[in-house]
Amino acid sequence: MSDTEYIGGMALVAMLVSYLCIMHHRREIRRAEQEEPPGWTGKPIDVTPLKPAMEELHRDYLAGRQRPRGVWFHRKLMGSARRTLEGLAYFQEKEAPDAENRSAEN
C-alpha cells in the first residue's frame, strides 16, 4: 500500500466520521426541540417557623455556635486516630529477610 493510498483512506475515514458526528448532533437537536421541559411539580416550603431563629442568630451570632469540645475529647480523638494508623499494614514492623537466615544458621 503506497503512502498516497494510505493518506486517501485516512481522509475518507475522517470525512465519514465527521459526517456521522454532524448527523448525530442534528438528530439530538431535533429530539431536544420536540421534547417539552417538564413543568414545575414541587411545592414551596413554609419558612415562617424559621424566621424567629434566624432573627435571633442575626442578633447574637455566637449563640448559634456549637459548644466547644473539651481537651479530653481531642485527646481521645487523637488516640483513636493513632490506634487506627498503627493497625495499618504499612506501619507494622517487618523483619528483615537476612534476620531469618541468620537465625536458621545458628
N, C-alpha and C positions, 0 to 999 in steps of 0.2 A: 504494500500500500504506500503510495507516494505521499509526500507532505501536502500536496495540493488536495488530494482526495481526503486526507485526514482533516485538514482545515475546513474544507467544504462540508464534511459530515458534521463536524462540531458546530459550524454556523447553522446548519439545518436543524440540529437538535436544539440549539439556543433559540431559534425562531419559533420552533414548535412549543417549547416550554413557555416562552413569552406569550404566545397566542393563548395557550391554555390558562395561564395566570390571569390574563386580561378578561377572558370569558368567565372565569370563576368569579372575579371581582364584580363584573357587571351583573351576574346572576345573584350574588349576595346583596347588591344594592337594590335590585328589583324586589327581592324577597323582603328586605327590610322596609321598603316603601309600602308594600302590601299589608304588612302586619301593623296593626294599630297598637300603640302602647297601652298597657293595662291601666284602667282607671284607679284612682286612689281608693283603697279599701280600708284604710286604717281609720282610727278614731282618735280625737285629741285626748290628751291626759289632763286631769284636773290638778293644777299646781297650787290651788289656794291653801291646802294644808301645809305646804312647804314654805309659804310666804313668811309666817312668823319666825321660823327657824332661820331663814335667810336674813331677815332684818336683824335678828339677834347676832348672827355671825358678822354682819356688817358693822354693828356697834362695837362688838368685842370679838375680834378675830382669834384671840388667844383661847377663848372658851371652846372653840371648835377643835383645838389641837388635842391629840391623844395624850394621856398621861405618860410622862417619860418612864421608861423601864429602868429598873434598878441595876446596880453593878452586878448583883448575883445573876440576873438574867443573862447579861452579856458574858459572864464567866462560864455559865452553863452552855451557852450557845457556842462559845469558842471550844469548850471541851468536847462537845458533840461533833463539831467540825474536825477537830484533831483526831478523835476516835475513828471517824469515817475515813479520813485520809490514811490513817495508819493501817486500815484494813485493805486498802488497795494493793494489788499485786506489785505495782511499781515501787512502793515504799517498803516492801518486805525485804529482809536481809537474805542475801543469797550466798551460798558457799561457793568459793572458787573451785573450778574443776581440778586444779592441782592439789587442793587440800584433800580431796577424796583419794587421789592416787597415792599421796604420801602416807595417809593413814593405813591404806591397804598394804603398803610395802613394809611398814614397821610391824 
